[in-house]
Amino acid sequence: LERAPELAFVALSDSATMVSAPAMASMSTGGPKPSRAQCKEFLQRGLAVMSSKATRDILQDPAILKPGEKLKEMQRSGWEPIGFDADIGCAALEGIAADDPEMGETKTEFLFMSMSVYLRSLEDRRPRKLENTKKMPRDTMFEFFDACNVRMQTPDFQQTLVKFVQEQRQAPGQKIIDAQRAMLETLGFEADHGCQSLSNCQKDFPDDKELHMKFQQWAMIATNTGNQIANMVMKMSMSPEHLARVEKARESISKMSMSEQSDLVTRMQKKWETFSKLPPKDQEAYMEKQTEEQKDELIKIQVIVTHARMQQQQMMMRKQVEMQQGGGGGPMAGGGADGSTVSKPSQQQMM
């Protein structure tokens, strides 16, 4: 369990790219490039700056409208004392070899601290009174999407999701929704009113393609986070023998027709219902009592049911995006990683 946050982040790093201001995009690659030692110096200087009280004070200043952008500006300015253009320096960081564990560790520490400092700055700026009548400004929507995307990638939040899946034996859709609603209130909007404002995004900003794209990206990252965490926990809990059985079951199912899959589920329905309601340890004991054929069939059903839930979730995700593109207005009716649906703003499924 101690390794879970690291595993979760690695699993999500390709698909859930941090889109918040702490990321340091590079443009120019011409001119002299910093050495490994100079890259390390930049990262260490940056860590010191981000951990300072002065930086915290700057980022919570109300005159700074976009604390994430200000943080990025402060990070990039760290190249000047070392004697390098910021774009060239950032490009050099991106090119750090994967087989350099020391630099990789420092770079990861820098990334996680960037996330932490950015999210902390939003908490420091939390308004005393929540808005519950006015429309949400466009800039606040962008801040919300970025902040949620960063939150999805922090080790502490991913560990929270891992623990939820382990204890509840279900995908962490509700925990992600709770975090999204909390973020709305961090940014000064009462959660139900904020949900309604986001639902009206298309109506209030009908021609804003950039905002609509942000909305879709946010929804997809939340969905992928829930699914990948759930899959990771499932694999971590399996023995090598069970993993081999799952792979064998998947291969077998791929050759079955839909009617054959349906027949299997119907035939094994009572056993599956008994098995699925048991706690994890009791499931293992129950499985051991089955014949080899029954074990394989139970695993097949598990694969079929999991796949069906994911398809349902993806279909509902598409409907949500289509509604945004089509100007549906009204409260969103999204699907979470656990395939559930909601309709009331107070229970808004914001994934």
ABEGO torsion letter per residue (X at the ends): XAAAAAAAAAAAAAABBBABAABBBBABABEBBBBAAAAAAAAAAAAAAAABAAAAAAAABAABABAAAAAAAAAAAAAAAAGBBAAAAAAAAAABBAABAAAAAAAAAAAAAAAAAAAAAAAAABBABBBAABBBBAAAAAAAAAAAAAAAABAAAAAAAAAAAAAAGBBAAAAAAAAAAAAAAAAGBBAAAAAAAAAAAAAABAABAAAAAAAAAAAAAAAAAAAAAAAAAAAAABBAAAAAAAAAAAAAAAABBAAAAAAAAAAAAAAAAAAAABBAAAAAAAAAABBAAAAAAAAAAAAAAAAAAAAAAAAAAAAAAAAAAAGAEEBBBBBBAAGBBBABAAABBAX
